[in-house]
């Protein structure tokens, strides 16, 4: 049985924040891909909304990977008993 790398509370916090980051960046990627005028209407805004959308989606996948890792750590922390003697 593997030992946890991070504590249960830290893994839970990281899981929640990573899920929110995944959802928000995914939604921003969809909005940039659709060239929503609020995001693309100014002269200082990016000219290629699709390129920005692809970057948002890659970043959201990184957040998803963190969420999966931290969720696994929560599971390992629940199974691992500190101080228990393993033979």
N, C-alpha and C positions, 0 to 999 in steps of 0.2 A: 504494500500500500504506500502511495506517495505521500509526502508531507506537504502541507500548505506552504506557499511562498509568501503570501500576505495574510494579514489577519482577516477575520470574518467581517468586521465592521468596515475596514478599508475596501475589501472586495465588494461589499454591498454598495458602498458609496460610489465606487468606480463603475459598477454595473449600471446604476441609475443615471449617472452623468453621461456615460457612454451611449446609453439608449436615447437620451434626449439629444445629444450631439448628432447621432445617426439620423434621427427624425428631422431635426432642424436643417442640417446640411442637405439631406435628401430633398426636402421641400424647397430649399433655396436653389438647388440644382434644377428642379422641375420649373421653377419660376424663371430662372435665367435662360433655360432652354426654350421657353415659350416667349421670350423677349417681352416680359411684363414691363409696361411703360414706367412704372414707379422705379424699377431698377435700371432701366436702360435709357430713360428719357433725357438725361442731362448730357452736356458736352464733355464733362469729365468722367462719365461712366464708360465702362468697357465697350468696345465696338463689336466684339464677337461674343455674343451671349452663349453660344454653344460651347466654346472653349472654356468659359468660366463654369458652365454647368458640368462639364466633364471633370474639372478639378474639384468641384463640390462633391460629386459622386465618388471620386477616389478617396477624398477625405472622409466621407461618410462610411466607406468600406473599412477604413482604418479604425474608426470609432466602433463599427460592428465587431471587428476582430478583438478590440479591447473588451467589449461587452461580453463576448463569448468566453474569453480568457477569465475575466473576473467572475462570471457565473460559474465556471468550472471550479474556481478557487472557493466560492461559497459552498459548493457541493463537497469539495475535499475537506473544508473546515468542519462541515457537519459530520462527516464520517470519521475524521481523525480525532482520537481522544488523547488529550495531553496527559502525560504521566502514566499511561497504560503500558504495561509490560507486554512486549510482543515476543513470542518465542518462535 
